[in-house]
Amino acid sequence: MKKVKIHTVIFIFLISIFTVAPITASSEEPGEAKPSEETKEKLSPADREAKAYELFDEILTLTETSYTATVLPQIEALYFKIIREYSDTALAQESYWRLISIYVDRSIPPGYEKAETLYFEFLNKYPESVIKNMIEDTLSKSYYKNGKWDKLSKLYLSAVNEFKEKGKLSKPDPMFMYAEAKFNLGDLMEAERAYKIVIELFPTSSKAAASKRRLEEIKKTKAKADSD
């Protein structure tokens, strides 16, 4: 496949996936993406990338006409085929994110169990992948929107624990979202601690400003509790 065509396909698909109507979650659970017999083919890395993009083209064709429960099983099957048969390609990693996005953003109700199964499988396969941040961002926004505070807290617990061990944090989002989860779960002491870390490490960020507002809320809540 020519490079121009690949770029065009990706651009069009990115537009289509975020402009379609919501779909109803399918009842089938995603199976673990295990290699198939076809992976034994002796193909060069370039040929494997090309094969993956051929499957991606099929997904695009389906989404050009419809993105409903009618075609969802076919779309899922094609993504899983990319994951199983071409797991060493960049598109396989992206396919995890796209499937998870479908399950949590386009399914009614959100298919969290299916999404989380894929997330943990992804972490096991590609622990150093940059797509990890995209997946976590997709999950966290859905958890936040739907008030799944316990899930949100657990999503970023490893990042919080890593900070405790190493004292480093590359960006404010994990700690802030963790703080928001704890705040909404009523663990004000832990939330306060996390908000203060965000303010200290990222003082000029929007998350720091939001953290300061939350600390004021916590202060008022404590004052009210003391006066009662």
N, C-alpha and C positions, 0 to 999 in steps of 0.2 A: 504493500500500500504506500502511496506517495505521502511524503511528510505533510504537504499542504492539506491533503484530504484528512489526515489524522487530526490536525489542529482544528480544521473546520468542524469535524465530527464532535470533538470535545466541546468546542464553543457552543454549538447548537444544542448539545445535550444538556450542558449546564443551564442554559436558558429554559429548556423544556421541563427539566425535573423540578424546578421551583415555580412553575406557573401552572401546573396541572391541578385538577380537583382532588380532594382527599379521597382515599380509598378505604375500604373495609379490610381489616386485617384478615389474612387467610388463616385457617384453622391449623394448618400443618406447621410443625416445629421444624426449624432448620436442622439438618443433620450435620455432623462434623464433616468438614471439607476434606475428605480423604482422597489420595491420588487414585486415578482410574488407570485402566490398562493402557489407555492412549498416551499416558505420560511417558511410556517406554519408547516412544518414537524418538529416533535420533535426529533432532532438529537443532539447528544453530540458534543461539540467543535471538538473533534478528528474526529468524523464521518464527520463533515462538511468540515474539512480540507481535508479529504480523497476524498470527493465528488468533491471538487474544483480541486484537482490534477487529478482526472479522466478526467475532462474537459480539463485540461492542457495537458494531454496525447493525447487527440484528436487533439489539436492544433499542437502538435509535429508531430503526424502522417501526418497531412496535409503538414507541412513545410518540411518534409523529402523528399517528392516527388516533390513539387513545391511551389513557393511563388510568385504567379502572381495574376493578376486580376481575374483569374478563381476561385481561392480558397479564395480570400480576403473576400468576403461576409460571408463565413463559419467561417473564423478565427475571424472576427469582432463579429459575432453572439455568438461564444463560449466565447470570452472575456466578452461580455456584460452579458452573462448568469452567469459567475462567479461573476461579479460585482453586478448583481441584486439579485441572490439567495444565495450568500455566502459572503455578504458584510462585515461580521465580521471576515473574514479570512485575513491572511497576503497576500495571493495570490490575493485577490480582489484589494488591494491597488496597488500591482505590476502590475495588469492588466491595470489599468489606465495609468501607465507609458508606458507599452508596446504598448497600442493603440495609445497614443500620439506620441510615437517614429515612429510608422508606418505612421501616418498622416503627420509628418513633415520631416522625413528622407527618407521614402521609397515611398512616393506618388509624382506624377508629375502632376500638380504643388503641392507644399506643401498644405495640407489641414488645414490651420491655424484656420479657423472658427470652424471646428470640434474639433481640438486639444484644443483650448481655452475654448470651452464649457465644455469639460471633465476636464480641469484644474480647472476651477472655481467650478465645481461640486465636485471635489476631495477636494479642500480647505474647502468647506462647510462641507463635511463628516468627513475628517480626518485632522483637523487644526494642529495637533501636530505630524503628521507622518514624519518619516525621508525620506520617498519617495519623499516628497515635493522638497527637494534639487535636487534629480535626475531629476524630471520633469522640474524644472526651468532651470537646466543645459542643458537639451535636447532642450528646447524651445529657450534659449538664444543663443546657438551655431547655431541653424538654422536661427534665426533672424539676427545674425551677418553675417553669410555666405551669406545671401540673401539681406543684406542691409535694413532690416526692423527696422530702427533706432527708430522710434516712438514706435513700439511695444516693443523693447528692453528697452527703457527708462521707459515705463509704467510697465514692468514686475518687475523691481527692485525699483520702486518708494516707495513702502511700506517699504522696507528695509532701504532706504535712510531716509525716514521720521522717522522711528524708531531710527535711529542713531541720528537724530536731537534732539529727545526727551530724549534718554537715554545715548547717547555718547558712545555706545558700538557697536562693529562690530566683529563677530566671525571669519570671513574670508574676504579676500580682493575682491573676485570675484564680489559680487553684486555691490559694489561701483565702481569698475573699469569698469565693463560693462556698468553701468549707465553713467560714465564719457565718455566712448567711444561713446555711443549713442548721448550724448549731443554734443560731439566734431563733429561728423558727421552731426548733425542737425544744426551746426553753432552757438550753444550757448556756445561760448568759455569761458565766465565768469563762468558759472555753471560747465563746464567741468574742468576748472582749479581748482576750489574749490574742486571738487571730487577727482581729481588726487592727490592733496596735502594731502587729508585725507588718501588715500591709502599709500602714502609715509611715513606719520607720524606714522600710526598705524602698518604698515607691512614693515618696512624699508629694510629687507633682502629678501623679496619675489620677484619673477619674475615680478609680477604685479607692484611693486614699480619701478623696472628698466624701465618697459615699460611706466609707468606714467611719469618718468623723461624725457624720449624721447619725449613724447607728449607735455610736458610743454615747451620743447625747440622749438617744432614746433609752438606752440601757441605764444611764444615770438617772433619768426621770423615773423609770420603772423601779429602780432600787429605792429612790427617795420616797416614792409612794408606798412601797412595801414597808418601809421603816416607820412611816407615819400612821399606818393602819393598826 
